[in-house]
Amino acid sequence: LMVGGTVGKVAQSRNPAFHVGDFFAGYWGWQEYAVSDGKGLQKLDASLAPVSTALGVLGMPGMTAYFGFLDICQPKPGETVVVSGAAGAVGSLVGQIAKIKGCRAVGIAGSDDKVAWLTRELGFDGAFNYKTTEDYVAKLRNLCPQGIDCYFDNVGGSVTDAVLPVLNVRARISICGQISQYNLARPEPGVRPFIYLLNKQSRAEGFIISQFMDRFPEGIAQMAEWIKQGKLKYREQIVTGFENAPHALIGVLQGENTGKMLVKFAEA
Ligand SMILES: NC(=O)c1ccc[n+]([C@@H]2O[C@H](COP(=O)([O-])OP(=O)(O)OC[C@H]3O[C@@H](n4cnc5c(N)ncnc54)[C@H](OP(=O)(O)O)[C@@H]3O)[C@@H](O)[C@H]2O)c1
Protein backbone atom coordinates (compact mmCIF):
# COMPACT_ATOMS: atom_id res chain seq x y z
CA LEU A 1 0.00 0.00 0.00
CA MET A 2 1.31 3.44 -0.93
CA VAL A 3 1.34 5.70 2.11
CA GLY A 4 -0.28 9.11 2.05
CA GLY A 5 -2.51 11.54 3.89
CA THR A 6 -6.19 11.10 3.00
CA VAL A 7 -9.65 12.45 3.65
CA GLY A 8 -12.45 9.90 3.85
CA LYS A 9 -16.17 9.64 4.51
CA VAL A 10 -17.59 7.03 6.87
CA ALA A 11 -19.42 4.41 4.80
CA GLN A 12 -20.30 1.98 7.63
CA SER A 13 -19.74 2.19 11.37
CA ARG A 14 -20.01 0.08 14.51
CA ASN A 15 -18.35 2.81 16.57
CA PRO A 16 -20.81 5.27 18.18
CA ALA A 17 -18.33 8.15 17.73
CA PHE A 18 -18.35 7.69 13.94
CA HIS A 19 -21.50 8.28 11.92
CA VAL A 20 -22.12 7.38 8.31
CA GLY A 21 -21.43 10.46 6.19
CA ASP A 22 -18.96 12.07 8.63
CA PHE A 23 -15.63 13.21 7.16
CA PHE A 24 -12.25 12.43 8.72
CA ALA A 25 -8.63 13.05 7.83
CA GLY A 26 -6.18 10.22 8.38
CA TYR A 27 -3.35 8.20 6.88
CA TRP A 28 -5.11 5.42 4.97
CA GLY A 29 -2.85 5.64 1.94
CA TRP A 30 -3.82 4.90 -1.63
CA GLN A 31 -6.99 2.81 -1.27
CA GLU A 32 -10.65 3.45 -1.88
CA TYR A 33 -11.87 1.82 1.35
CA ALA A 34 -10.12 1.36 4.67
CA VAL A 35 -10.99 -0.05 8.09
CA SER A 36 -10.18 2.06 11.14
CA ASP A 37 -10.51 1.71 14.90
CA GLY A 38 -10.84 5.50 15.01
CA LYS A 39 -7.45 6.19 16.58
CA GLY A 40 -5.45 9.15 15.27
CA LEU A 41 -8.25 10.47 13.07
CA GLN A 42 -9.19 14.13 12.81
CA LYS A 43 -12.89 14.88 12.45
CA LEU A 44 -13.63 17.48 9.79
CA ASP A 45 -16.45 20.01 9.67
CA ALA A 46 -17.38 20.33 5.99
CA SER A 47 -19.36 23.50 6.76
CA LEU A 48 -16.25 25.35 8.00
CA ALA A 49 -13.88 24.63 5.09
CA PRO A 50 -13.79 22.29 2.07
CA VAL A 51 -12.63 18.91 3.40
CA SER A 52 -9.79 18.88 0.84
CA THR A 53 -8.08 21.68 2.79
CA ALA A 54 -7.31 19.13 5.53
CA LEU A 55 -4.70 17.76 3.13
CA GLY A 56 -3.31 21.16 2.17
CA VAL A 57 -3.52 24.60 3.68
CA LEU A 58 -5.25 23.39 6.88
CA GLY A 59 -3.34 20.11 7.03
CA MET A 60 0.21 18.84 7.03
CA PRO A 61 1.57 21.10 4.22
CA GLY A 62 0.00 24.19 5.79
CA MET A 63 1.46 23.33 9.19
CA THR A 64 4.84 22.69 7.54
CA ALA A 65 4.76 26.22 6.13
CA TYR A 66 3.51 27.76 9.37
CA PHE A 67 5.81 26.15 11.93
CA GLY A 68 8.74 25.43 9.62
CA PHE A 69 8.91 29.07 8.68
CA LEU A 70 7.80 30.96 11.79
CA ASP A 71 9.49 28.80 14.42
CA ILE A 72 12.73 28.12 12.61
CA CYS A 73 13.28 31.35 10.64
CA GLN A 74 11.75 33.69 13.25
CA PRO A 75 11.19 36.41 10.64
CA LYS A 76 11.15 40.07 11.61
CA PRO A 77 9.33 42.89 9.78
CA GLY A 78 11.46 44.41 7.02
CA GLU A 79 13.58 41.29 6.52
CA THR A 80 14.01 39.57 3.16
CA VAL A 81 12.74 36.00 2.86
CA VAL A 82 13.60 33.70 -0.05
CA VAL A 83 11.57 30.54 -0.68
CA SER A 84 12.49 27.74 -3.08
CA GLY A 85 9.80 25.43 -4.44
CA ALA A 86 7.80 28.63 -4.06
CA ALA A 87 4.74 27.69 -6.12
CA GLY A 88 4.17 24.36 -4.36
CA ALA A 89 1.83 23.43 -1.54
CA VAL A 90 4.24 24.51 1.21
CA GLY A 91 6.27 27.23 -0.54
CA SER A 92 3.28 29.24 -1.78
CA LEU A 93 2.07 29.54 1.81
CA VAL A 94 5.50 30.40 3.24
CA GLY A 95 5.86 33.46 0.97
CA GLN A 96 2.40 34.69 1.91
CA ILE A 97 3.07 34.21 5.63
CA ALA A 98 6.29 36.20 5.13
CA LYS A 99 4.22 39.04 3.65
CA ILE A 100 1.72 38.86 6.53
CA LYS A 101 4.69 39.24 8.91
CA GLY A 102 5.88 42.38 7.10
CA CYS A 103 8.80 40.82 5.21
CA ARG A 104 9.93 41.10 1.59
CA ALA A 105 9.17 37.74 -0.11
CA VAL A 106 11.08 36.37 -3.09
CA GLY A 107 10.22 33.03 -4.68
CA ILE A 108 12.09 30.57 -6.88
CA ALA A 109 9.94 28.31 -9.09
CA GLY A 110 10.10 26.24 -12.26
CA SER A 111 7.90 28.03 -14.83
CA ASP A 112 6.95 31.52 -15.98
CA ASP A 113 3.30 30.81 -15.14
CA LYS A 114 4.28 29.94 -11.58
CA VAL A 115 6.39 33.11 -11.31
CA ALA A 116 3.43 35.19 -12.56
CA TRP A 117 1.09 33.53 -10.05
CA LEU A 118 3.48 34.28 -7.17
CA THR A 119 4.00 37.94 -8.02
CA ARG A 120 0.59 38.86 -9.46
CA GLU A 121 -1.78 36.85 -7.28
CA LEU A 122 0.02 35.92 -4.08
CA GLY A 123 1.81 39.21 -3.44
CA PHE A 124 5.44 38.02 -3.63
CA ASP A 125 7.74 41.02 -4.19
CA GLY A 126 9.83 39.12 -6.71
CA ALA A 127 10.31 35.67 -8.21
CA PHE A 128 12.29 33.94 -10.93
CA ASN A 129 12.18 30.81 -13.03
CA TYR A 130 15.23 28.72 -12.15
CA LYS A 131 14.84 26.69 -15.35
CA THR A 132 15.41 29.71 -17.62
CA THR A 133 17.75 31.78 -15.41
CA GLU A 134 21.48 31.28 -15.95
CA ASP A 135 23.08 33.12 -13.05
CA TYR A 136 21.04 32.44 -9.90
CA VAL A 137 23.38 34.44 -7.65
CA ALA A 138 23.14 37.56 -9.82
CA LYS A 139 19.36 37.20 -9.98
CA LEU A 140 19.09 36.83 -6.21
CA ARG A 141 21.32 39.87 -5.64
CA ASN A 142 19.07 41.82 -8.00
CA LEU A 143 15.82 40.70 -6.34
CA CYS A 144 17.21 40.97 -2.80
CA PRO A 145 19.18 44.24 -2.74
CA GLN A 146 19.33 44.15 1.08
CA GLY A 147 20.57 40.53 1.14
CA ILE A 148 18.73 37.46 2.45
CA ASP A 149 17.74 37.15 6.11
CA CYS A 150 15.62 33.99 5.91
CA TYR A 151 15.74 31.12 3.44
CA PHE A 152 13.04 28.44 3.40
CA ASP A 153 14.48 25.55 1.44
CA ASN A 154 12.20 23.04 -0.28
CA VAL A 155 14.55 21.90 -3.03
CA GLY A 156 18.28 21.94 -2.18
CA GLY A 157 20.84 21.48 -4.96
CA SER A 158 22.14 24.32 -7.12
CA VAL A 159 19.27 26.65 -6.19
CA THR A 160 20.26 26.47 -2.53
CA ASP A 161 23.97 26.75 -3.36
CA ALA A 162 23.19 30.13 -4.95
CA VAL A 163 21.43 31.47 -1.86
CA LEU A 164 24.48 31.00 0.40
CA PRO A 165 26.66 33.88 -0.91
CA VAL A 166 23.73 36.31 -0.60
CA LEU A 167 22.97 35.59 3.07
CA ASN A 168 23.08 38.43 5.58
CA VAL A 169 24.75 38.26 8.97
CA ARG A 170 22.63 36.15 11.37
CA ALA A 171 20.52 34.68 8.59
CA ARG A 172 18.26 31.71 9.34
CA ILE A 173 17.75 28.78 6.97
CA SER A 174 14.84 26.41 7.46
CA ILE A 175 15.62 23.10 5.74
CA CYS A 176 12.18 21.75 4.87
CA GLY A 177 12.88 19.60 1.80
CA GLN A 178 15.55 18.65 -0.74
CA ILE A 179 13.33 17.52 -3.61
CA SER A 180 16.06 18.02 -6.24
CA GLN A 181 18.05 15.29 -4.48
CA TYR A 182 15.43 12.62 -3.70
CA ASN A 183 15.73 10.65 -6.93
CA LEU A 184 19.45 10.95 -7.55
CA ALA A 185 21.22 7.63 -8.02
CA ARG A 186 24.31 9.05 -6.30
CA PRO A 187 24.92 12.22 -4.26
CA GLU A 188 25.51 15.34 -6.33
CA PRO A 189 28.69 17.35 -5.72
CA GLY A 190 27.87 20.84 -4.50
CA VAL A 191 28.96 23.82 -2.49
CA ARG A 192 30.17 23.17 1.07
CA PRO A 193 27.81 25.39 3.08
CA PHE A 194 29.46 25.67 6.50
CA ILE A 195 31.96 28.35 5.46
CA TYR A 196 29.05 30.63 4.52
CA LEU A 197 27.29 29.96 7.81
CA LEU A 198 30.53 30.64 9.67
CA ASN A 199 31.30 33.92 7.89
CA LYS A 200 27.73 35.18 8.28
CA GLN A 201 27.26 33.82 11.81
CA SER A 202 24.16 32.12 10.46
CA ARG A 203 22.06 29.09 11.33
CA ALA A 204 20.55 26.28 9.23
CA GLU A 205 18.08 23.90 10.87
CA GLY A 206 16.22 20.92 9.52
CA PHE A 207 12.82 19.88 10.83
CA ILE A 208 10.24 17.14 10.40
CA ILE A 209 6.73 18.46 10.76
CA SER A 210 5.67 15.75 13.23
CA GLN A 211 7.82 17.52 15.85
CA PHE A 212 5.17 20.28 15.91
CA MET A 213 2.15 17.93 16.01
CA ASP A 214 0.95 18.97 19.46
CA ARG A 215 0.73 22.60 18.26
CA PHE A 216 -1.32 21.90 15.09
CA PRO A 217 -4.58 23.33 16.56
CA GLU A 218 -2.83 26.70 17.01
CA GLY A 219 -1.49 26.66 13.43
CA ILE A 220 -4.78 25.53 11.89
CA ALA A 221 -6.75 28.23 13.74
CA GLN A 222 -4.33 30.96 12.60
CA MET A 223 -4.21 29.80 8.96
CA ALA A 224 -8.04 29.54 8.85
CA GLU A 225 -8.29 33.07 10.24
CA TRP A 226 -5.89 34.43 7.60
CA ILE A 227 -7.93 32.72 4.86
CA LYS A 228 -11.12 34.26 6.25
CA GLN A 229 -9.48 37.69 6.30
CA GLY A 230 -8.42 37.27 2.66
CA LYS A 231 -4.72 37.43 3.60
CA LEU A 232 -3.89 33.86 2.58
CA LYS A 233 -4.74 32.23 -0.74
CA TYR A 234 -4.30 28.60 -1.64
CA ARG A 235 -4.59 26.56 -4.79
CA GLU A 236 -5.48 22.89 -5.18
CA GLN A 237 -4.82 20.90 -8.32
CA ILE A 238 -7.22 17.95 -8.28
CA VAL A 239 -6.68 14.88 -10.45
CA THR A 240 -9.65 12.51 -10.61
CA GLY A 241 -9.50 8.72 -10.62
CA PHE A 242 -7.53 6.16 -8.65
CA GLU A 243 -5.74 5.04 -11.83
CA ASN A 244 -4.28 8.55 -12.23
CA ALA A 245 -2.61 8.64 -8.80
CA PRO A 246 0.80 7.38 -10.00
CA HIS A 247 0.98 10.03 -12.70
CA ALA A 248 -0.02 12.71 -10.19
CA LEU A 249 2.83 11.71 -7.87
CA ILE A 250 5.36 11.65 -10.69
CA GLY A 251 3.97 15.02 -11.81
CA VAL A 252 4.83 16.55 -8.42
CA LEU A 253 8.42 15.39 -8.85
CA GLN A 254 8.43 16.94 -12.33
CA GLY A 255 6.94 20.28 -11.29
CA GLU A 256 3.55 19.82 -12.97
CA ASN A 257 1.65 21.04 -9.92
CA THR A 258 0.89 24.55 -8.76
CA GLY A 259 -0.21 24.57 -5.12
CA LYS A 260 -1.31 21.29 -3.55
CA MET A 261 -1.66 18.22 -5.77
CA LEU A 262 -4.63 16.06 -4.73
CA VAL A 263 -6.14 12.90 -6.17
CA LYS A 264 -9.90 12.37 -5.84
CA PHE A 265 -10.83 8.69 -5.62
CA ALA A 266 -14.59 9.13 -5.13
CA GLU A 267 -17.26 11.82 -5.12
CA ALA A 268 -17.96 13.23 -1.66
N1 LIG B 1 10.21 18.65 6.62
C1 LIG B 1 8.96 18.21 6.56
O1 LIG B 1 8.39 17.73 7.54
C2 LIG B 1 8.22 18.32 5.26
C3 LIG B 1 6.82 18.25 5.22
C4 LIG B 1 6.18 18.39 3.97
C5 LIG B 1 6.93 18.57 2.83
N2 LIG B 1 8.29 18.60 2.91
C6 LIG B 1 9.13 18.84 1.74
O2 LIG B 1 8.84 20.15 1.31
C7 LIG B 1 9.03 20.25 -0.10
C8 LIG B 1 7.77 20.82 -0.72
O3 LIG B 1 6.70 19.91 -0.52
P1 LIG B 1 5.29 20.21 -1.17
O4 LIG B 1 4.35 19.19 -0.67
O5 LIG B 1 4.96 21.65 -1.00
O6 LIG B 1 5.56 19.87 -2.70
P2 LIG B 1 5.27 20.82 -3.91
O7 LIG B 1 6.15 22.01 -3.74
O8 LIG B 1 3.81 21.04 -4.01
O9 LIG B 1 5.74 19.96 -5.17
C9 LIG B 1 7.05 19.77 -5.42
C10 LIG B 1 7.63 20.90 -6.30
O10 LIG B 1 9.04 20.81 -6.24
C11 LIG B 1 9.58 21.34 -7.41
N3 LIG B 1 10.67 20.47 -7.90
C12 LIG B 1 10.58 19.21 -8.34
N4 LIG B 1 11.78 18.76 -8.71
C13 LIG B 1 12.66 19.77 -8.50
C14 LIG B 1 14.06 19.92 -8.71
N5 LIG B 1 14.80 18.93 -9.19
N6 LIG B 1 14.63 21.10 -8.38
C15 LIG B 1 13.88 22.10 -7.88
N7 LIG B 1 12.54 22.01 -7.68
C16 LIG B 1 11.94 20.85 -7.98
C17 LIG B 1 8.47 21.40 -8.46
O11 LIG B 1 8.18 22.77 -8.71
P3 LIG B 1 9.03 23.63 -9.78
O12 LIG B 1 8.14 23.76 -10.98
O13 LIG B 1 9.25 24.90 -9.06
O14 LIG B 1 10.28 22.86 -10.09
C18 LIG B 1 7.30 20.71 -7.77
O15 LIG B 1 6.06 21.31 -8.12
C19 LIG B 1 9.39 18.86 -0.56
O16 LIG B 1 10.80 18.78 -0.65
C20 LIG B 1 8.88 17.96 0.54
O17 LIG B 1 9.61 16.76 0.60
C21 LIG B 1 8.94 18.49 4.10
The ligand as an ORCA input file, in Angstrom:
! r2SCAN-3c Opt
* xyz 0 1
  N      10.212     18.645      6.624
  C       8.957     18.207      6.562
  O       8.386     17.728      7.543
  C       8.221     18.319      5.256
  C       6.820     18.246      5.217
  C       6.180     18.388      3.969
  C       6.928     18.573      2.827
  N       8.295     18.599      2.915
  C       9.131     18.838      1.743
  O       8.838     20.150      1.311
  C       9.028     20.246     -0.096
  C       7.773     20.816     -0.723
  O       6.701     19.907     -0.523
  P       5.289     20.206     -1.170
  O       4.347     19.186     -0.666
  O       4.962     21.653     -1.003
  O       5.559     19.867     -2.704
  P       5.271     20.815     -3.905
  O       6.154     22.009     -3.741
  O       3.808     21.043     -4.012
  O       5.737     19.958     -5.175
  C       7.046     19.769     -5.415
  C       7.628     20.901     -6.299
  O       9.040     20.814     -6.237
  C       9.578     21.338     -7.411
  N      10.668     20.466     -7.896
  C      10.580     19.210     -8.335
  N      11.784     18.756     -8.711
  C      12.656     19.773     -8.501
  C      14.063     19.922     -8.710
  N      14.804     18.930     -9.188
  N      14.632     21.102     -8.376
  C      13.882     22.104     -7.882
  N      12.541     22.013     -7.676
  C      11.945     20.853     -7.983
  C       8.467     21.397     -8.458
  O       8.182     22.765     -8.709
  P       9.027     23.632     -9.781
  O       8.143     23.764    -10.976
  O       9.246     24.897     -9.055
  O      10.279     22.860    -10.094
  C       7.295     20.712     -7.771
  O       6.062     21.312     -8.115
  C       9.389     18.859     -0.562
  O      10.800     18.776     -0.649
  C       8.881     17.960      0.535
  O       9.607     16.759      0.603
  C       8.940     18.486      4.103
*
